[in-house]
């Protein structure tokens, strides 16, 4: 039984949160901070329970509880729809108001649907005039343009702060200016002042997270409930996905209907490579809000990895019908063509995404992957470099650079970039296997063995570490160690239902030879018979090995001549 005073405290906290968020949506919308307004509106609608608070008792006009709940819930939904509307997400706005009963809600729904139709009509007319989507101009190469107003803005904002002071919004803008002027320490200070003065300014929190590296001192965060969202976001950005999952699951208790929390939890599951759970959560999100495009490119990555062509095709069609000129939609279509093997078309759509948003990180990384497939290593390196310039924490781009230089037979360069990726993802076995592969090319077996051991300890699902460790120990003449890893590799392959393969035949042949040399003839004969069933080029060698085993058996069991 929960004490009454605890329930009252929780209700009071939710009432406070709700009031703060309602005011924040209006303040942020008035200032044109649309993304922050959308975030605040989503948390307002996602807060646990209905808006049953003391406000119901303060109304002058008598109203039944059912009417009060209905009107206030619709007011919250209207705020959310307005945030979507301001971001030109017209279909999402209409969907958010699908059960609206008030005059304002119904009008906004109708007008949103009208504008969505107008927008689609204009898109089709533009395509007809151009005769199809043409290839955009070159996007590669580091841009040289800069914002010429930044020095003036910095001077004026600094003067205003030192004289009459700035509010939270002013501090936020100052922080962004300082960030663009490559003054991260001063930018962090300004952004901390911004979130302290106005906690619901989510864009300030995300900018602060992007400036907070692992080697920085811990931030002194203000005592506000928004800090819990920030810590979860920061864990995701730092690739501490297990902690991110724990934090977002705890946030779901108080914000069970928050689409933001649900999508971030799906992203954290994706980063943990728990693709099945992540896919389920993304599908639940799309069932709740079918016109949502935020994070849909990550969902398409999951479908790509799992090779679910039909679902990826359906998702691409849905995204195009919702808003074909959103970067996320272009990435989904690009992934669809990549899965079909049409890499040139995939590049075209990733380039289109970058035309729409030159800082869309996912598009740069995915385009780099496509250039690797097309053997255009120079363009791949350029795309990956642009990705790490945008976000130095993007381990996929660092890993891609390592792969590209490995293709170019430049293992020292590849090792440098793989180390960057491993520093960001020390618990990812793929990073350690990649580093070990470079050490092997450089004939540094001891370092390669150490890296493969780290991969083994970090859930090497592909079994690469077992196979390579066995080979390295075999080359070093440590047959007992090699046999142990070959046995573990065979057991792993059997657990995954893999009964054939070149590596499996290699492992079984070595084990058969090793068992024979150690005198375990029964095990050697069993393994040899299994090898015969597999067939392959070693078949004649296996037959000879089995004849030797039979000879040893006879020699071991024989005595004098029969009487």
N, C-alpha and C positions, 0 to 999 in steps of 0.2 A: 504494500500500500504506500503510495507516494504522499508525503505530508502535504497538508493544504497550503502551507506557506511556500513550499517549493513550486507548487502549481501556480500560485499567484505571482511568484517572482518570474517564472517562465513566461506567463501571459503578459506581464508588464514589459519584459524584454522584447517580446514579439511586437507588442504595441508600439514601443519606441522605435524598433527597426522599421516597422511599416511606415510610421510617420516620417522618419528620416528619408526613406526611399521615395515616398511620394513627393516630398519636397525636392529631392535630388533630381528626379526625372524632369520636373518642371524647370529647375535651375539649369540643368545641363542642356535641355532642349532649347531654352531661350538663348543659350550661348553658342549653339551650333555644335556642341560636343556630342555628336550623334552616337558614336560607339559606346561612350560611357553612359549615355542616357538609355541605350538599349540594354546594357548590362544591368543597370539599376532597375529597370522595368521588369526584366526577367527574374531578378531576385525578389522583387515585390510580389509577383505572381507565384513564384516558387516557394515562398515562405510557408511553413507548416501551418495548418489550420486556416479557418476563415477569419475575416477581419472582425471577430467578435471582441470588442474591447469597450472601454469606458465611453468611447465616442457615441455609442448607441444611446447612452443615457443622457447625453448632453444635447440631443437634437430638440429643437423647439417644437417641431411638428410631430405628433404621435405617429408611430409607424410600427407595424407588426414585425417580429423578428425575421420572418421569411422575406418580407419586402426589403428590410434593411440589409440583410446579407446579400440578396440578389443585386440591389443597386450598387453596393460598395464593391462587390466582386466584379460587376460589369465596369465600374469606374476604373478598377485596376487593369482589366483587360483592355479598356479603351486607351489607357496610358501606354500599355505594351504595343498595341496596334499602331498608335501614333509614332512610337519610336521606329517601328518597322517601316511605316509610311515615309518618314523623313529620310530613311536610308534607301528609298526607291524599291523596297521589298514589298511590292503591292499585293502579291498573292499571299504572302505571309500575314500581312495586315488583315486581309479579308478572311483568312482562315482563323485568325485569332478572335475575330468577331462573328464566327459562324453561328453562335447562339445568342447574339445580341438582341435585346428587346427594346432598348431605349432608342429614341429618335436619333441621337448623335451617333450611337454605335451602328445603327442600321445605315445611316447615310454614309459614314466612313467606309463601311463594307462595300456598299454599292459603288461609291466613287473609286475605291481601290481596284475593284474588278474592272471598271471602265478604263482606268489608266493602264492597267495591266494589258488590256486588249489593245489600247492605243500604242503602247510600247512595242508589243509584238508585231503590230501592223507596220510600224516604222522600221523594225528590223528586217522584215520580209521585203519591204520596198527598197531598202538600201541594198539588199542582196541582189535583187532583180536588176537594179541600176548598174551594179558592179559586175554582174555576170558570174557571181560566186565569190567565195572567200579567197582573195589573193594572198600571196606570201608577203608578210610584213618585211620592213627593212631590217637591216642588221641590228641585232640587240647586243652582240658581243663586244668586248672591249670596255675598259673602264671609262665611265662618263667623266667629262671634264667640267661640266657646268656646276655652278655653286649658287647658293642663295646670297645675292649681293646685299640683302637687307639685314643679314644676321648681325654684323657689327653695330649698326645703328640700333637695332632692337635690343641688343645686349646692353648698350650704353643707357638707353632710356629706361629699361627695366631695372637696371642696377641703381640708377638715380632715384627712381620711384621707390624702390625698396628702402633705400637709405634715408629718404626724406619722410614721406607720409606712410610708407609701408604698402605691401601688396596683400590682396586677399589670396585664398587658395588657388583660384584660377590664374591669377597673375604669377604666383610662384610656379605653377605648372608650366606656363608658357616660357618663363625664364629658364626652367630646367631643360625644356626641349631645345631652346636656343643654345644653351651652354653645351648640350650634348652634340648638337650639330657643329659647334665650334671646337669639338674634340677637347673639352674640359670636363672629363667625367666626374672628378671629385666635387667640383662646384655644382655640377648638375645634380649629383646625388643629394647634396645639401638642400638645393632648391626644391627638389621633388619631395624630400622628407618634410619640408615646411608645408608643401602643398597638401600632402595626405594628412598632416596633423590639423591643418586649418579646415579641410573639407574632405572627410574620410571617404565619401561615396564617389569621389572622382577616380574611377577605375583606371582610366588611361594613365594617370600619374603613377598608380601602383605598378602597372605593367612596364612603363618606362623605367621605373626604379629597379624592377627585377632585371631588365636587360642590362643595366649598368652595375649589377652586383655580381662579381665573380667569386669563385671559390677562395681566392687568395685575399679577398677584401675582409675588413673587420666586420663583425656582425652589426647589423643595422639596429638602431634604437627606435623601434616602431612605436607609434602612438597606441594607447590603450583603447582599441576599438574593435568591434566584431568583424570589420572588413579585413583586419590583419590576418584572420584565419583563412580567408580566401587567398590573400597574398602569399602566405606561407605554402599553401597547397600549389599555387601557380609557380612559385619559386622552385619547389621540389620537382615539378614537371620540367621546368626549364633547365634544371641542373641534372636531369636524367636520373634523379633518385626516384624511380617510378614506384618502387614498393612503398616508400613513405608517402608519395603522392596519392596512391590508392587508399592508404589508411586515412589520410587527412580528408580526402573527398568523401569517403564513406561516412566519416563522422559528420561532415557538413550535410550529408543527405538526411540525417536525422531531423535537423531543424529546417532544411530547405528541400523537402522531398519532391517538389514539383519544379525545381529549378532546372531548366534545360541546359544552362551553363555548367552546373555541377555534373549533370549526367554526361554531357559531351566530354568534359575534361576527364571524368572517370573512364570513359571509353578510350580516350587518347592514352591515358596512363596504362591501361590494359594492353593497348597496341604496342606501346614502348617496351612492355614486359614480354612481348611476343606471345601473349595469350590471345591469339587471333580469334579463337572461337567465342570467348567471352566478349571481346571487343566488338566483334561483328554483331552479336546479339544485342548489345547495348545501343549500337548505332541504328540497328533496325527498329528497336523500340522508340528511339528518338524520332526517326522518320515517320513511324506510325502515329506518334503524337503530333508532329509538326511536319507534314509531307513537303512543305515548301522551304524548309530550312536548308541552307547551303553552307553554313558555317561548319567547317570540319569535314565536309563531305568528301574532300580530296583524300583525307586519311582513310575514310571508309572505302574509297575506291582502291587504295593501296592494299587493303586487306583482301578485297575481292581479287585483285591482281595476283597476290601471293598465293591465294588458295585456288587460283585458276577457275573462278566461277564466272565463266563468260556470259552466261544468260543473265545473271543478276547484274553484272557490270554493264551489260548492254541496256538493261531496263533502267539502271541508275543514270546512265548517260542521257537517254531519251528524256527522263524526268527532269534532269538538271537543265537541259537545253530548252525544254518547254517552260521552265520556271524563269530562267534568266540566262540566256546563252552567252552573255557578255560579262559574266562574273568570272574572275580568275579561277575560282574553285570548279566551276562548270567546265572550263577549258581543260583543266587538269584531269578531270574525270574522263572526258572524251579522249584526251591524250593517252591515258592509261588503257582505255578500251582498244585503241588502235595499236598500242604497244603489245598488248596481249595477243592481238591477231597477227603480230609480226610486221605490221605496216609502220616501220620506224620513221620513215620520212613524214607520214601524216601525223604521227605522234609529235614529232618536233614542231610541226606547223602549229599545232594547238598549244603546245607549251610556250612557243614564241608569242602566240596570241594572248595567252595569260599574262605574259610579261609586258606586252603592249598596254594592257589594261592596268597592270600594277607592276612597275619595274622592280619593286622590292618584295615580290611574292616569292618567299624562300623555296617553297615546295617545287615551284615550276623550274627554278634554276637547277636544283638537284636532279629532278626527274629528266630534264633536258640533257644534263650531263650523262645520265645513264643511257639515254638514247644515242648520243654521239659515240659512246663506247661501243654500242651495238653496231653502229654504222662505221666503225673503225676510224672515225674522225677524232683522233686523240687531241689534236690542238684545240678544237672547239670544245671538247669535253673538259680539258684542263681549264679553259677560260670560264666555262659555265660553273664549274665547281669553285673556282676562285671567287667568282661573284657571289656565290652562296655564302662562303665563309667571311667575305667582307660584310655582308648583311648581318650574319649571325655567326660569330666565332664558336658558338656552342653547338653548331650543327655537325654532329659526328658523321652523318651520312656523307656530307660533302668532303670531309677530311678522308674518310674511307674511300670515297670515289677517286680522290686524287691519288691515293696510294695504289689503287687498282690500275689506274691509267698509267702511272709511271712503271708499274710492274709489267704491263703490256709492252711498254717501251724498253724493257730490259734495263731499267735503271733502278736496281734494288736499293741503293743508298737513299735516293730520293723517296722511293716508296716507303722505306722503313721510317723516314722522318714523318711522313703524313700518317702512317699507321700508328705511330706513337701518339700523335695528337688525338686520333680517334680513340685509342685505348685509354688515354688520360680522361676523356669524357665518359667513356663506357667501360670502366675497369671490370664490370661484372658480366660482360658480353663475350662469350667464348669465341665468336667470329673474329673479334679484334685481335685476340691473342693468337689464333690460328694464322691470321694474315701476317702478323709480325714474325711468327715462327717460320713461315714460308720464306720470308726475306732472309732470315738468318741462315736457312738451309742453302739458299742460293749463294750466300756469302761464305759457305763452308764453316759456319760457326755453330757446330752441333750442340755445344753445351748450352748456349743461349736459346737455340731452337727447342731443346728438350725442356728447359725451364718454362718457355712460353706455352708449350703444349700441355705441361702439367697445370699451368694456370687455367688453360681452356678446359681441361678435364674437371677441375674443381668448380667451374662455373657452368655446369649443365651443358656439355657439348652434345646437343641433340643429334647432329649429323654424324657423330662418331669419327670425325676427322682426326681428333687428337689421339684416339686409341690406335688407329692405323699408322699414323705418322710416328708415334712413339715406338711402336713395335718395329718399324723399319729402321729408325735411328739406333735403337738398342741392338738390332740384328747387325747393322753395319759396324757397330762398336764391338761386336763379338760377345755381347751379353745376351746369350740365347735364352736363359731362364726368364729374364725381364721381358724380352721380346715375346716369348710364348705367353706370358701372363697377359700382356696387352692384346695379343691376337685373340686370346680366349674371350676377353671382355668385349672386343669388337664383334666377334661371332655371336656372342650372347645378345648384344644390342641389336644386331641385324635380325636375329631370329625373333626377338621381341617385337620388332617392327614388321615382321612378316616378309622379310627379304631373304629368299631362299637361294638366289643365284646372284652372280656378279663376279667380275674379275678380281676385285679386292677380297671377296669371300673365298674364292679359289686359292688366291695367294696365301691367305691366312691358314686355310686348312692344309695346304701342301707343307707349309713350314711346320705346323703343329704335328703333322704325320711324321715328318722327318725327325723333329725334336723328340717326340715320344719314342720313336724307334731307337734313337741314339741313347736315350736314358733307360732303355730296357722295358718300357711300358708297352709291350707288344700288343696287348689286347686293345688299348686305346688307339694305338697306331693303326691297327687293322680296321677298327671301326671307322676312324676318320678316312682311311684310304678307300673303303667301300663307299663312303658318302661322296668322296671326290669322283669316283668312277660314275656314280649316278648323275653328277653334275655335268660330266663330259668336259669339253674344252681342250685346248692345245696341250695341256699337261697330262692327257690321258695315258700316253705311252710311258711317261715317267712314273706315273702312279702305278701302272701295272708292274713295272720293274721294281718299284718300292715294295709292293705287296709280295712279289716273289722273294725279295730279300727277307721280308718279315717271316714268310713261311719257312725259308731256309734256316733262319735263326731259331724258329720254334722247334724244327726237327733236330737241329744241332743241340739245343738245350735239353730236349726230352730223350735224345738217343743215348743208349749205353753201348754194350758190345754187340756183336753180330748175333742174330737169333739162332738158338740151338734147335 
